[in-house]
Amino acid sequence: PVPGGGSASAFVGALGASLCGMVARYGATNPALADRADDLTRAFAQADELAQELVGLVAEDVRAYGQVSAAYGIPRDDPARPAAIQDALHVAGMPPYRIMDACGRALALLEDMADKGSRQLLSDVACGAVFCRAAMQGASLTLFANTTSMKDRARAKELETACDELLDTWLPRADALARRASDAARKRG
């Protein structure tokens, strides 16, 4: 049953970060953008790190799902089962949150690339933003699926609040980047 939504979201986020890296790498080698080469070089290194982090989160989410699945596989009459399930749910809530956090950092870099990168690649910046947005939303669904079953409602609420803050901060900014590219392509605004 893997990869599931969380793992797929991490992979989509990695694609978004990779697009950011491509835009930065292209700009860093473009003579017309030589005055920004240092910023662009730093940006592609950061984007590459984020892409690798997100690829690593694919496997981390798969492992976390395996723990949840194993805990639910414990016989119902085993007194250790409820605690094992709760422990596994707590573990499983972290990869989606980390996916969301990494996508937010990638979106910040993409915003920077919209200003510093080549105008010719604004659509690639926007695609990266759309991918990171989708990854963030997908990861949030996985996070909520885990927190819904947590008995520790304070911990569940803490994760949900942190998740909502990331969504509230980054989804509108991702949408703004996509609109900016669309308007530029259509020569509006």
C-alpha positions as CSV (number, residue, x, y, z in Angstrom):
1,P,0.0,0.0,0.0
2,V,2.9,2.4,-0.4
3,P,3.7,4.9,-1.6
4,G,0.7,6.6,-0.1
5,G,-0.4,10.2,-0.1
6,G,2.4,11.4,2.1
7,S,5.1,9.8,0.1
8,A,3.7,10.9,-3.1
9,S,3.4,14.5,-1.7
10,A,7.1,14.4,-0.8
11,F,8.0,13.3,-4.3
12,V,5.9,16.1,-5.8
13,G,7.5,18.6,-3.5
14,A,10.9,17.3,-4.6
15,L,9.9,18.0,-8.2
16,G,8.9,21.6,-7.2
17,A,12.3,22.2,-5.4
18,S,14.1,20.7,-8.4
19,L,12.4,23.2,-10.7
20,C,13.6,25.9,-8.4
21,G,17.1,24.6,-8.7
22,M,16.9,24.4,-12.4
23,V,15.9,28.1,-12.7
24,A,18.6,29.1,-10.3
25,R,21.3,27.0,-12.1
26,Y,20.2,28.5,-15.5
27,G,20.4,32.0,-14.1
28,A,23.8,31.5,-12.4
29,T,25.3,30.6,-15.8
30,N,23.5,33.2,-17.8
31,P,25.9,36.2,-18.6
32,A,22.9,38.6,-18.6
33,L,22.3,37.8,-14.9
34,A,26.0,37.9,-13.9
35,D,25.2,40.5,-11.2
36,R,23.0,37.9,-9.4
37,A,25.3,34.9,-9.9
38,D,26.3,34.5,-6.3
39,D,22.6,34.7,-5.1
40,L,21.6,32.2,-7.8
41,T,24.4,29.8,-7.0
42,R,23.4,29.8,-3.3
43,A,19.7,29.3,-4.3
44,F,20.5,26.3,-6.5
45,A,22.5,24.7,-3.7
46,Q,19.6,25.3,-1.3
47,A,17.0,24.0,-3.8
48,D,19.1,20.9,-4.4
49,E,19.3,20.3,-0.6
50,L,15.5,20.7,-0.3
51,A,14.9,18.3,-3.2
52,Q,17.1,15.7,-1.5
53,E,15.4,16.3,1.8
54,L,12.0,15.7,0.2
55,V,13.2,12.6,-1.6
56,G,14.4,11.3,1.8
57,L,11.0,12.1,3.2
58,V,9.4,9.7,0.7
59,A,11.2,6.8,2.4
60,E,10.6,8.3,5.9
61,D,6.8,8.4,5.2
62,V,6.9,4.8,3.9
63,R,8.6,3.7,7.1
64,A,6.2,5.6,9.3
65,Y,3.2,4.0,7.5
66,G,4.8,0.6,8.0
67,Q,4.9,1.3,11.8
68,V,1.2,2.3,11.8
69,S,0.3,-0.8,9.8
70,A,2.3,-3.1,12.0
71,A,0.7,-1.6,15.1
72,Y,-2.8,-2.1,13.8
73,G,-1.7,-5.7,12.9
74,I,-1.1,-6.5,16.6
75,P,-3.9,-8.8,17.8
76,R,-6.8,-6.9,19.3
77,D,-6.6,-8.7,22.6
78,D,-2.9,-7.8,23.1
79,P,-2.8,-5.1,25.8
80,A,0.2,-3.5,24.1
81,R,-1.8,-2.8,21.0
82,P,-3.4,0.6,21.9
83,A,-0.1,2.1,23.0
84,A,1.7,0.8,19.9
85,I,-0.9,2.3,17.7
86,Q,-0.7,5.7,19.4
87,D,3.1,5.7,19.3
88,A,3.0,4.8,15.6
89,L,0.5,7.6,14.9
90,H,2.8,10.1,16.6
91,V,5.7,9.0,14.5
92,A,3.6,9.0,11.3
93,G,2.5,12.6,11.9
94,M,6.0,14.0,11.6
95,P,7.0,13.2,8.0
96,P,4.0,15.0,6.6
97,Y,4.7,18.0,8.7
98,R,8.4,18.0,7.6
99,I,7.2,17.7,4.0
100,M,5.1,20.8,4.5
101,D,7.9,22.7,6.1
102,A,10.3,21.8,3.3
103,C,7.8,22.9,0.7
104,G,7.4,26.2,2.4
105,R,11.2,26.7,2.3
106,A,11.1,25.8,-1.4
107,L,8.3,28.2,-2.0
108,A,10.4,31.0,-0.4
109,L,13.2,30.2,-2.8
110,L,10.8,30.1,-5.8
111,E,9.6,33.6,-4.8
112,D,13.2,34.7,-4.9
113,M,13.7,33.1,-8.3
114,A,10.6,34.9,-9.7
115,D,12.5,38.1,-8.9
116,K,16.1,37.1,-9.6
117,G,15.8,34.4,-12.2
118,S,15.4,34.6,-15.9
119,R,12.0,36.0,-17.1
120,Q,12.0,33.2,-19.6
121,L,11.7,30.7,-16.8
122,L,8.9,32.4,-14.8
123,S,6.5,29.6,-16.0
124,D,9.0,27.0,-14.5
125,V,9.0,29.0,-11.2
126,A,5.2,28.9,-11.2
127,C,5.1,25.2,-12.0
128,G,7.5,24.6,-9.0
129,A,5.1,26.7,-6.8
130,V,2.1,24.7,-8.0
131,F,3.9,21.4,-7.2
132,C,5.0,22.6,-3.8
133,R,1.4,23.8,-3.1
134,A,0.0,20.4,-4.1
135,A,2.6,18.6,-2.0
136,M,1.8,20.8,1.0
137,Q,-1.9,20.2,0.7
138,G,-1.4,16.4,0.1
139,A,0.9,16.2,3.1
140,S,-1.6,18.0,5.3
141,L,-4.3,15.4,4.4
142,T,-1.9,12.7,5.6
143,L,-1.1,14.6,8.7
144,F,-4.8,15.0,9.5
145,A,-5.5,11.3,8.9
146,N,-3.0,10.5,11.6
147,T,-4.1,13.2,14.1
148,T,-7.7,12.2,13.8
149,S,-6.9,8.8,15.4
150,M,-4.6,10.2,18.2
151,K,-5.9,9.9,21.7
152,D,-3.5,12.6,22.9
153,R,-5.7,15.4,21.7
154,A,-3.3,18.1,22.9
155,R,-0.5,16.7,20.7
156,A,-3.0,16.3,17.8
157,K,-4.1,19.9,18.1
158,E,-0.5,21.1,18.3
159,L,0.3,19.3,15.0
160,E,-2.9,20.5,13.4
161,T,-2.3,24.1,14.4
162,A,1.2,24.0,13.0
163,C,-0.1,22.4,9.8
164,D,-2.8,25.1,9.5
165,E,-0.2,27.9,10.0
166,L,1.9,26.5,7.1
167,L,-1.2,26.2,4.9
168,D,-2.4,29.7,5.7
169,T,1.1,31.2,5.1
170,W,2.2,29.3,1.9
171,L,-0.9,28.4,-0.1
172,P,-1.8,32.0,-1.0
173,R,1.8,32.8,-1.8
174,A,2.0,29.8,-4.1
175,D,-1.2,30.9,-5.8
176,A,0.2,34.4,-6.2
177,L,3.3,33.0,-8.0
178,A,1.2,31.0,-10.3
179,R,-1.0,34.0,-11.1
180,R,2.1,36.1,-11.7
181,A,3.4,33.7,-14.3
182,S,0.0,33.3,-15.9
183,D,-0.5,37.0,-16.1
184,A,3.0,37.5,-17.6
185,A,2.4,34.8,-20.2
186,R,-0.9,36.3,-21.2
187,K,0.6,39.8,-20.9
188,R,-1.8,41.0,-18.2
189,G,-0.9,43.0,-15.1
